[in-house]
Amino acid sequence: MVICIPSLRLGGAAKIALNLSEYYLEQGIAVHIILTDPHTEDCGFHKMPEGLRIHNLPKIRLHHFVLPFVKVFQLKNLFQKLQPDGILAVRHDATSIASLAWKLTGKKGNFVIRDINPITKTLNRNAVMVRLIKMAYQSADAVIANSKDVAAALIGKNWMPLQKIHVIDNPVLSKSFFKKADERVSDPWVSSLSVPLIVTIGRLDKMKDQQTLIRAFDIVRKQGDCRLMLIGDGPEASNLQILIDKLGLQQEVKLAGPLENPYPILKQAALFVLSSKYEGFGNVLVEALALGKKIISTDCPGGPSYILNKGEFGTLFPVGDHQALAREIQRSLDSVIDAAPLIRQSEKFTDTVIARKYGELLFK
């Protein structure tokens, strides 16, 4: 099989691609990942599943309107060489060109698109690219939406028959996840910690709304000692640091940057918080459940309410309400939970369970 994805930069889409690869390789299926972004040297994952083959499209300096069509023929040549039974395309930049390349090879193998965010939030492209994306969805054998909200947004576009849209959870947990979580913490800011640690993991982006979390934390830390670590990188990093400095939180809040393995830190946390305005799914919520962590998340469009079963396995609060979040953080820090039900809930999202459902579409 082939997975087409722009890059393997640290993030949920790349992580899911690697989890699927790990499972299928263990089943004896050859897996090739094709990276369609010419700037992929900044791959954040260094430990790859054994046997995985990664292909980079050759770099060519061309006008940005011409480059996608050159990539189509580069992909076509790879598809003809690899002869995959199934092609999984992730993110619009890869999906649009992979679809055209697949058509040029005579539609050999099943072509499946994985939709990871509501398409109404991600279709901010020029008219030509939107047309190419629409054509890709219309011709695909199937589209996998990772939540009901993602599926609903796609259904609203009316681009394809309903029977081609399949809601399948993300394969978040693999064998390697638990091995990574058991590694030692190398950050002295965490290992020397003697007060409760609150952690969030995700791209530093307006969509993730970490400003609301920092403002809530500013209220909580006045009630008692605690610390906050934000793991991730992105365009909002400088603005978040400005807010931290403005509130005088330099000693209590740390921007840790992107970490290939944040799970030992998550394992030591007293609480995990997700403050997003919307999510495609919310992989990190599953990871926090698997480690038995107390969780607070926005009740935002996407997967959080589903993953937490409407608040049964974690607390939900309104998007952007930092005062409500502060109250829930304080309440959570003062509470004791039974981790066993949380861990059982996370088992619904293992690669063993989910990859089989993917396989029914990719290899049918």
C-alpha positions in Angstrom: 0.0 0.0 0.0 1.0 3.6 -0.4 0.3 6.6 1.9 0.5 10.0 0.2 1.1 12.8 2.7 2.8 16.2 2.4 5.3 15.6 5.1 6.2 13.8 8.3 6.5 16.9 10.4 5.4 16.4 14.0 1.7 16.3 14.2 -1.4 14.1 14.3 -1.7 13.4 10.6 1.9 12.1 10.4 1.5 10.1 13.6 -1.5 8.3 12.3 0.2 7.5 9.0 3.1 5.9 11.0 0.7 4.0 13.2 -1.1 2.5 10.2 2.3 1.7 8.7 3.4 0.0 11.8 0.3 -2.2 11.9 0.3 -3.2 8.3 4.0 -4.0 8.2 3.5 -6.3 11.2 0.8 -8.0 9.0 3.4 -8.6 6.2 2.0 -5.8 4.0 4.6 -3.7 2.2 4.0 0.0 3.0 5.4 3.0 1.2 5.0 6.6 2.3 5.3 9.2 -0.4 6.1 12.8 0.8 4.7 15.3 -1.6 6.0 18.5 0.0 9.4 19.5 -1.4 10.5 20.8 2.0 10.4 17.6 4.1 13.9 17.6 5.7 12.4 18.8 9.0 10.8 15.4 9.6 10.2 15.3 13.4 10.0 11.5 13.7 13.4 9.7 13.8 12.2 6.2 14.9 10.4 4.7 11.9 8.6 1.4 11.8 10.9 -1.3 10.7 10.6 -2.0 6.9 8.8 1.2 6.1 9.9 2.7 2.7 9.8 6.5 2.4 10.0 8.3 -0.9 10.5 12.0 -1.5 9.4 13.6 -4.7 12.3 15.3 -6.4 12.7 19.0 -5.8 12.1 21.3 -8.8 12.0 25.1 -8.7 8.9 26.1 -10.7 6.1 28.6 -10.4 3.7 27.5 -7.6 0.8 27.1 -10.1 2.9 24.8 -12.3 4.5 22.7 -9.6 1.5 20.6 -8.6 1.1 19.3 -12.2 4.7 18.3 -12.3 4.2 16.4 -9.1 1.3 14.6 -10.7 3.6 13.0 -13.2 6.3 12.3 -10.6 3.6 10.5 -8.5 2.3 8.6 -11.6 5.8 7.2 -12.2 6.0 6.1 -8.6 2.6 4.5 -8.6 3.5 2.6 -11.8 6.7 1.4 -10.2 5.1 0.4 -6.8 1.8 -1.0 -8.2 0.0 -0.5 -4.8 -3.3 -2.4 -4.0 -4.4 0.6 -2.1 -3.6 4.4 -1.9 -4.4 6.5 1.1 -4.2 10.2 0.6 -4.0 12.6 3.5 -4.4 16.4 3.4 -5.5 18.4 0.4 -2.0 19.2 -1.0 -1.4 15.5 -1.4 -4.9 14.4 -2.1 -5.4 16.6 -5.2 -2.2 15.5 -7.0 -2.4 11.9 -5.9 -5.9 11.6 -7.4 -4.8 12.8 -10.8 -1.7 10.5 -10.7 -4.0 7.6 -9.9 -6.2 8.3 -12.8 -3.3 8.5 -15.2 -2.3 5.0 -14.1 -5.7 3.7 -15.0 -7.1 3.8 -11.5 -5.1 0.8 -10.4 -5.6 0.0 -6.7 -8.3 1.5 -4.5 -8.0 5.3 -3.9 -9.1 6.4 -0.4 -9.0 9.9 1.1 -8.6 10.4 4.8 -10.4 13.6 5.9 -8.9 14.9 9.2 -10.7 18.3 9.7 -14.1 19.7 8.7 -13.7 20.6 5.0 -15.5 23.9 5.7 -12.5 24.9 7.8 -9.8 23.8 5.4 -10.9 24.7 1.9 -9.2 28.1 1.9 -7.4 27.6 -1.4 -7.4 29.3 -4.8 -10.2 28.4 -7.3 -8.1 26.0 -9.3 -6.9 24.1 -6.3 -10.5 23.9 -4.9 -11.6 22.4 -8.2 -8.8 19.8 -8.1 -9.7 18.9 -4.5 -13.4 18.5 -5.5 -12.5 16.3 -8.4 -10.4 14.1 -6.1 -13.2 13.6 -3.7 -15.7 12.9 -6.5 -13.5 10.2 -8.0 -12.3 8.5 -4.8 -13.4 5.0 -4.0 -14.0 6.1 -0.4 -13.5 8.9 2.0 -12.6 8.2 5.7 -13.8 10.9 8.0 -12.3 10.6 11.5 -15.4 12.0 13.3 -19.1 12.6 12.7 -18.5 16.4 12.5 -15.9 15.9 9.8 -18.3 13.6 7.9 -21.2 16.1 8.3 -19.1 18.9 6.8 -18.3 16.7 3.8 -21.9 15.6 3.4 -22.8 19.3 3.3 -20.6 19.7 0.2 -22.7 17.1 -1.7 -19.6 16.0 -3.7 -20.2 12.3 -3.6 -22.7 9.6 -2.7 -23.3 9.1 1.0 -22.3 5.4 0.8 -18.7 6.5 -0.1 -18.3 8.4 3.2 -17.2 6.3 6.2 -16.7 7.5 9.7 -13.7 5.6 11.2 -11.9 6.6 14.4 -8.2 7.4 14.3 -5.8 4.5 15.0 -4.1 6.5 17.8 -2.5 3.8 20.0 0.2 1.5 18.7 2.6 -0.8 20.5 5.3 1.8 20.2 3.2 4.4 22.1 3.4 2.5 25.4 7.1 1.9 24.9 7.7 5.6 24.4 5.6 6.5 27.4 7.8 4.4 29.6 11.0 6.3 28.6 12.6 8.5 31.2 11.9 12.3 31.3 14.9 14.2 30.1 13.6 17.7 30.9 14.8 18.8 34.3 12.0 21.4 34.4 9.6 18.4 34.7 11.7 15.8 36.6 12.5 18.3 39.4 8.8 19.3 39.7 7.3 19.2 43.2 4.0 20.9 42.3 1.1 19.8 40.0 2.0 19.9 36.3 -0.7 20.8 33.7 0.2 19.8 30.1 -1.2 20.5 26.7 0.2 19.1 23.4 -0.5 20.5 20.0 0.5 23.0 17.3 0.8 26.5 18.6 -2.0 27.9 16.4 -5.0 30.1 16.7 -7.2 27.1 16.1 -5.7 25.4 19.3 -6.4 28.6 21.3 -3.7 28.2 23.9 -4.2 31.9 24.8 -7.4 30.8 26.6 -5.5 28.1 28.5 -2.8 30.6 29.6 -5.4 33.1 30.8 -7.1 30.4 32.8 -3.9 29.2 34.3 -3.1 32.8 35.4 -6.3 32.6 37.5 -5.5 29.1 38.9 -1.9 29.7 39.9 -3.1 32.5 42.3 -5.0 29.8 44.2 -1.9 27.6 44.7 1.3 26.4 43.2 1.2 24.6 39.8 3.0 24.7 36.5 1.9 24.6 32.8 3.8 23.1 29.9 2.8 23.7 26.3 4.4 21.1 24.0 4.4 22.0 20.3 5.5 24.7 17.9 3.7 26.9 15.4 2.9 30.5 14.2 1.5 31.6 17.6 4.6 30.8 19.6 5.8 34.4 19.8 2.3 35.8 20.7 2.0 33.2 23.4 5.3 34.1 24.8 4.3 37.8 24.8 1.1 36.9 26.8 3.2 34.8 29.3 5.5 37.7 29.8 2.7 40.2 30.1 1.1 38.1 32.9 4.4 37.5 34.6 4.2 33.7 34.2 7.8 33.1 33.0 8.6 30.8 36.0 5.3 28.9 35.9 4.7 28.4 32.2 7.1 26.8 29.7 6.9 26.6 25.9 8.7 23.3 25.5 8.7 23.4 21.7 8.0 20.3 19.5 9.0 17.0 21.0 9.1 13.7 19.1 8.2 11.9 22.3 6.1 14.0 24.7 4.5 10.9 26.4 6.8 10.5 29.4 6.0 14.1 30.3 2.3 13.5 29.8 2.6 10.4 32.0 3.9 12.6 34.9 1.2 15.3 34.4 -1.5 15.9 37.0 -3.9 17.1 34.3 -4.1 17.3 30.5 -6.0 20.3 28.9 -7.1 20.8 25.2 -8.4 24.3 24.5 -9.1 24.0 20.7 -11.7 26.0 18.9 -12.3 22.9 16.7 -10.7 19.5 16.1 -10.8 16.9 13.4 -10.5 14.2 16.0 -8.3 14.9 19.0 -5.6 12.2 19.0 -3.9 13.5 22.1 -7.1 13.0 24.2 -6.9 9.3 23.4 -3.3 9.3 24.4 -4.1 11.0 27.7 -6.9 8.5 28.4 -4.5 5.6 27.7 -2.2 7.0 30.4 -5.1 7.4 32.9 -4.8 11.2 33.0 -7.4 13.6 34.2 -8.7 15.6 31.1 -10.3 18.9 30.4 -11.3 19.8 26.9 -13.4 22.3 25.0 -16.7 21.0 23.8 -15.7 22.0 20.3 -16.7 20.7 16.9 -14.8 17.5 16.1 -14.0 14.5 18.2 -13.5 15.6 21.8 -17.1 15.1 23.0 -17.2 11.7 21.3 -13.9 10.6 22.6 -14.8 11.6 26.2 -18.4 10.3 25.8 -20.0 13.7 26.4 -17.9 14.3 29.6 -18.0 10.8 31.1 -14.3 10.4 30.8 -13.2 14.0 31.1 -14.6 17.5 31.6 -15.9 19.6 28.8 -16.0 23.4 28.9 -17.3 26.1 26.4 -14.8 27.2 23.7 -12.9 30.4 24.6 -14.2 30.7 28.1 -11.1 31.0 30.2 -13.0 31.6 33.5 -14.9 28.4 33.1 -11.7 26.6 32.2 -10.0 28.0 35.4 -12.8 26.7 37.5 -12.6 23.3 36.0 -8.8 23.2 36.3 -9.0 24.0 40.0 -11.8 21.4 40.5 -9.8 18.8 38.7 -6.5 19.4 40.6 -8.5 19.0 43.8 -10.1 15.7 42.7 -9.1 12.0 42.6 -10.2 9.8 39.8 -10.2 6.1 38.9 -7.9 5.7 35.9 -9.2 2.2 34.9 -12.4 3.4 33.0 -10.3 5.9 31.1 -7.8 3.3 30.0 -10.7 1.0 28.9 -12.2 3.8 26.8 -8.9 4.4 25.1 -8.8 0.8 23.9 -11.4 1.6 21.2 -8.7 3.6 19.4 -5.9 1.0 19.0 -4.3 0.5 15.6 -5.4 -3.2 15.7 -9.1 -2.3 15.9 -9.0 0.7 13.5 -6.5 -0.5 10.8 -8.7 -3.5 10.0 -11.6 -1.1 9.1 -9.2 0.9 6.9 -8.1 -2.3 5.2 -11.7 -3.1 4.3 -11.7 0.0 2.1 -8.1 0.0 0.9 -7.8 -3.7 -0.1 -11.4 -4.8 -0.9 
